[in-house]
Amino acid sequence: MELIRESILFKVRNLQQLYFKFPVQPVYLAEDFFISPANKNAFTYLNQWPEWHNGIYSRIILLHGEKGSGKTHLAHIWQKLTNAKIINNLDFYNLHYLINHKALILEDIHEIEEESLLHLINFSHENSQYLLLTSDLAPTKLDFKLQDLRSRILAIPDVSIYPPDEELLKAVLLKHLTDLQLKINPAIMDYIIMRIERSFAKLKKFIEDLDRMCKISKKPISLTLIKKTFDIL
């Protein structure tokens, strides 16, 4: 089995020069979001806006879940609901351009510079703005060095997307393949779901490898390609 795996990896590496990965623009429509027990609480809470929790940070929410769990999709649904400003570049010294927005979104706060994040939280709180933050990590796992930032993160209400069940994995798989314009037979999709680890990260890696295999081979998804993809996963 190891010899087969190495052989497949060798062929893939040597065919990389033939594969050009063009950017795919994901589509984040509310009707495409698959609700399951894993994400129902998060979906419900965001759609209850502006009727959120009471408390000092009642206008701020931290949405957390494994990478690939649908946080960005939910953030875009909420953006449509609230007309929120999505912050792409957080500038510690220049937040005045955000003052006229009633709602803000900042994703992946586990990757954001701490002082800038603290400044944004204070800024939005002082200006009574709604703020949606997302993270791959739960609040207690965010190892921020700034004490003021840690205390605020722990005080902010949070909602979680839990590990996926089989139906959610299937929906995520179909969504990503559709975005990549790849068609799949339902029987082959069931074959994947029965064998893939119950992890958004593993599923994301599998989809990326499968997309690459399809483009390198210039063939549609088949059981043979699926098996080869599992061999290099």
C-alpha positions, 0 to 999 in steps of 0.5 A: 500500500505504501508503494502504491501511495508513493507511486501516486504521489510521484505522478502527481508531483511530476504532473504539477506543471500541467495543473494551473489552479484558477481561483474559484469564487465561492457563492455564499447564498442563504438557501445553500446553507445546510442546517444540521444539529452541528450548526443549528444553534449558530445559524439560529442565533445569528438570525435572531439579530438584533435580539441578542444576549443582554450584557456588556458586550450584547452587540458582539458575538464570537462564532467559532468552529473548525476550519471549513465548518461554514463560518464564512458562509454564515458570516456572509448570510449575516452580512446580507441581513445586516448590511455589515461591513466586512473588514479585510484589512484591520488598521490599528491607526485608522478605524474612522472609516468604519464609524458609519457602519452599524455592523462589522465582520472580522474573520479569523481573529486567531490570526489578527494582531492583538492590539489591533483586535483589542482596539476594534472591539473597544471601538465597536463597543464604544460606538454601539456597533454590532460586531461578528468575530470568527475563529477556528478556536473556542474562546478558552483556546485563544492564547492571547498575550494581552490580558485586556484582550483575553478578558474581553474575548471571554466576556463576549458571547460565543456560539459554536459550530460543532463537529459535522455529522454525516449529512452535513459532511455530504452537504459541504462536499456537494457545496464545494464540488459545485463551486468547483464545477465538478459533478459527482454521482450520488453513489460515489458521494456516499462512498466518500462519506462512508470513508472520510474522517468526520472532520471539516479539515480532512474533507477540505483537504480531500476536496482540494486533492480531488480537484487537483487529480481531476484537472491533472488527469483531465477526467471527471470524478470517478471511483478510480480517482476517488480511490487514488485521492484517498491514497494520498490523503 
